[in-house]
Amino acid sequence: MTKNKINIALLFMAAGIFIFLGKALAMDELLWTIPLPKDTSVLWKDKDAEINGIAVRATHIRSAASPKEIIGFYKDYMGGQDWKVKDFFENQNIIAFSHKDRFFYVAIQDSGPGLPSDAFLVSSPGDLAICRMITSCLSADGKMEKDAGGKDLPDVARYPGSKRMVSIFTPDDGGVLMYDADARSGEIADYFQKQLKGSAWHLAMRINPNTLMHFTPKKEMDVTILVFEKDEDSLVIIASPLPSQPKSKRSMIAMVKNMFDELYSPATAAKEEE
């Protein structure tokens, strides 16, 4: 799959948080010595990225075990190594451990019953706090008061007045960013469509997810998806309302650049073909 080949099913995966990484540099001892659950293979090991301004390293595994089994496996192992559970987000299949000045994360993509689970093991010198930050922001009265650490895409301006929630970058020009914005999804989509018009990015698709449904939902989703292309690069912008504040005009913006090769896996493909 090339960078700019977009698969529609993957556009709806922005609700989960995945870690996307680049080429390996210095070795991380924990990632090379940590055991794996039964019937698990390593897709790649000990690669580097930047998450909210913190340099991290990670390993990508695929396992026949369920997310619950994977989390249980690492809770038992890390507990035996004097690592403490710092955070556990059961609905997101993410668990965080801490030991002295180090942090370790297990983030799992649940592909569904009978399909393998993809998981990312992330070693970090700092507290990433991504899920805590997003959970707080998405609460009924939560709101980002200032930007999270990290940076923005250099060639795409953010929505005016928005606050950065998540910033993930790889050495090979990939990025995943999330923002909190005081605007409805349609306004946000209109802004980016106008702002990028005439630039090197050209609009490939503007998608209303309601038109892709196999059934008529009780209430239409106020979600807009824009897909842009530039040479071999791809950019997907997803604007959706905050589920905890449906009556407000606040939205969450996800911007994904050149990351669909990482999202696309045999498990994802099998799920699409059902």
C-alpha positions in Angstrom: 0.0 0.0 0.0 1.4 3.4 -1.0 1.3 6.4 1.3 -1.6 8.0 -0.6 -3.8 4.9 -1.0 -6.6 5.6 1.5 -8.8 2.9 2.8 -12.2 4.2 4.0 -12.6 1.8 6.9 -9.4 3.1 8.5 -10.8 6.6 8.7 -13.0 5.6 11.6 -10.1 4.3 13.7 -9.3 7.8 15.1 -11.2 7.1 18.2 -8.4 4.8 19.4 -4.9 6.0 20.1 -2.1 4.1 18.3 1.6 4.7 18.3 3.3 5.0 14.9 7.0 5.0 14.7 10.1 5.4 12.4 13.5 3.8 12.1 15.4 2.3 15.0 18.4 4.1 16.4 19.8 3.4 19.9 18.6 0.2 21.6 16.1 0.2 24.5 17.1 -2.7 26.8 13.5 -3.2 28.1 12.1 -3.6 24.7 14.7 -6.3 23.8 14.3 -8.3 27.0 10.6 -8.1 27.8 8.8 -11.4 27.2 5.9 -11.9 24.9 2.5 -13.6 25.4 2.0 -17.0 23.9 1.4 -17.1 20.1 2.8 -13.6 19.6 5.1 -12.4 16.8 7.2 -9.2 16.5 6.4 -7.1 13.5 9.1 -4.6 14.3 11.2 -3.8 17.4 12.7 -0.8 19.2 11.8 2.1 16.8 11.8 5.8 17.7 9.1 8.5 17.6 8.2 11.7 19.4 5.0 11.9 21.4 3.9 15.2 22.8 7.5 16.4 22.7 8.9 13.3 24.4 11.3 10.9 22.6 10.0 7.4 23.0 10.9 3.9 21.6 8.4 1.1 20.8 7.9 -2.4 19.6 4.9 -3.6 17.5 3.6 -7.1 18.2 0.7 -9.2 16.9 -0.9 -11.8 19.1 -3.5 -14.5 19.1 -4.3 -13.4 22.7 -7.2 -11.1 23.4 -6.6 -7.5 24.6 -7.7 -8.6 28.1 -5.2 -11.5 28.1 -2.3 -9.3 26.8 -3.0 -6.7 29.5 -3.2 -9.4 32.2 0.1 -10.9 31.0 2.0 -7.6 31.3 0.3 -6.7 34.6 1.7 -10.0 36.0 5.1 -9.6 34.5 5.7 -5.9 35.2 4.4 -6.4 38.7 7.0 -9.0 39.3 9.7 -6.6 38.1 8.6 -3.9 40.7 6.8 -1.8 38.1 3.6 -0.2 39.3 0.4 0.4 37.4 0.1 4.1 36.9 -3.0 4.2 34.6 -5.4 1.7 33.2 -7.9 2.7 30.5 -9.9 -0.4 30.1 -12.2 0.9 27.3 -9.1 2.0 25.3 -7.1 -1.2 26.0 -4.2 0.9 27.3 -2.2 0.3 30.5 0.7 2.4 31.8 3.4 1.3 34.2 6.0 3.4 36.1 9.3 2.5 37.8 11.7 5.1 39.2 12.0 7.6 36.3 10.8 5.3 33.5 7.4 4.7 32.0 6.1 1.7 30.0 2.9 1.5 28.0 0.9 -1.3 26.4 -1.6 0.0 23.8 -3.7 -2.7 22.0 -5.9 -2.5 18.9 -8.8 -4.9 19.3 -9.5 -6.2 15.8 -12.6 -8.2 16.9 -13.5 -11.8 17.9 -11.3 -14.4 16.2 -8.8 -11.9 14.8 -5.3 -11.3 16.1 -4.6 -8.3 18.3 -2.0 -5.7 17.3 -0.2 -4.1 20.3 2.4 -1.5 20.8 4.9 -1.7 23.7 6.2 1.8 24.4 9.2 2.7 26.6 9.4 6.4 27.6 11.6 8.6 29.8 8.6 10.8 30.7 4.9 10.5 31.5 3.0 10.7 28.2 -0.3 11.3 29.9 -2.2 11.1 26.6 -5.2 9.2 27.8 -5.5 11.1 31.1 -5.4 14.4 29.1 -8.0 13.2 26.6 -10.3 11.8 29.2 -10.2 15.0 31.1 -10.8 17.1 28.0 -13.7 14.9 26.9 -15.5 15.0 30.3 -18.8 16.9 30.6 -17.1 20.1 31.8 -13.5 19.5 30.5 -11.6 21.8 28.2 -8.0 22.2 27.1 -6.7 25.4 28.5 -3.3 25.2 26.8 -1.5 23.1 24.3 -0.1 19.8 25.2 3.6 19.4 24.5 4.9 18.7 21.0 4.5 20.5 17.7 2.1 21.0 14.7 2.4 19.9 11.1 4.8 22.3 9.4 2.8 22.5 6.2 -0.8 22.6 7.5 -2.0 25.4 9.8 -4.1 24.3 12.8 -7.7 25.5 13.2 -7.7 29.0 14.7 -8.0 29.0 18.5 -7.8 25.2 18.8 -5.7 23.6 21.6 -3.4 20.7 20.9 -4.2 17.4 22.7 -1.9 14.9 21.1 1.2 15.3 18.9 2.9 12.1 17.5 5.7 12.4 14.9 8.0 9.9 13.2 11.4 10.5 11.5 9.9 9.7 8.1 7.5 12.6 8.0 4.5 10.9 9.5 2.2 12.5 12.1 -0.9 12.1 14.2 -2.4 15.1 15.9 -5.6 15.8 17.9 -7.0 19.2 18.8 -9.9 20.6 20.9 -11.8 23.3 18.9 -14.7 25.7 19.6 -16.5 25.0 16.3 -18.8 22.5 14.7 -17.4 19.9 12.4 -18.8 21.4 9.2 -17.2 24.8 10.0 -13.9 23.1 10.6 -14.0 21.1 7.4 -14.9 24.3 5.4 -12.0 26.1 7.0 -9.4 23.4 6.0 -10.9 23.0 2.5 -10.5 26.8 1.9 -7.2 27.1 3.7 -5.5 24.4 1.7 -7.1 25.4 -1.6 -4.4 26.6 -3.9 -1.6 24.9 -1.9 0.3 21.8 -2.9 -2.4 19.7 -1.1 -5.4 18.9 -3.2 -8.7 17.6 -2.0 -9.3 14.0 -2.9 -12.5 13.4 -1.0 -14.9 15.0 1.4 -16.9 12.3 3.2 -20.1 12.3 5.3 -19.9 9.0 7.2 -23.7 8.8 7.3 -23.7 8.1 3.6 -21.5 5.0 4.1 -23.8 3.3 6.6 -25.4 0.0 5.8 -28.3 1.1 8.0 -30.0 4.3 8.9 -28.8 5.5 12.4 -31.3 6.9 14.8 -29.4 10.1 14.8 -27.0 11.2 12.1 -23.3 11.6 13.1 -22.1 15.2 12.9 -18.7 14.0 11.5 -16.8 15.3 8.5 -13.8 13.7 6.9 -11.4 15.4 4.4 -8.8 13.4 2.5 -6.0 15.4 0.8 -3.1 14.2 -1.3 0.2 15.8 -2.3 2.6 13.8 -4.5 3.1 10.6 -2.5 1.8 12.1 0.8 -1.6 11.8 2.3 -3.4 13.9 4.9 -6.7 12.9 6.6 -8.6 15.5 8.7 -11.5 14.2 10.8 -13.8 16.7 12.7 -16.3 15.3 15.1 -18.3 16.6 18.1 -17.3 15.8 21.7 -19.6 12.9 22.8 -19.7 14.3 26.3 -20.9 17.7 25.1 -23.4 17.0 22.3 -25.2 20.3 22.7 -22.1 22.4 22.6 -20.3 23.5 19.4 -17.0 22.0 20.6 -15.3 19.5 18.3 -12.3 17.2 18.3 -10.0 17.4 15.3 -7.8 14.5 14.2 -5.1 15.1 11.6 -3.3 12.1 10.3 -0.4 12.4 7.8 1.2 9.4 6.1 0.2 6.9 8.7 -2.2 4.5 7.0 0.5 2.0 6.2 0.9 1.4 9.9 -2.8 1.1 10.5 -3.4 -1.3 7.7 -2.8 -4.9 8.8 -4.0 -8.4 7.8 -6.3 -8.3 10.7 -7.8 -5.0 9.5 -8.2 -6.4 6.0 -9.9 -9.5 7.2 -12.3 -7.4 9.2 -13.2 -5.4 6.1 -13.9 -8.5 4.0 -16.5 -9.9 6.4 
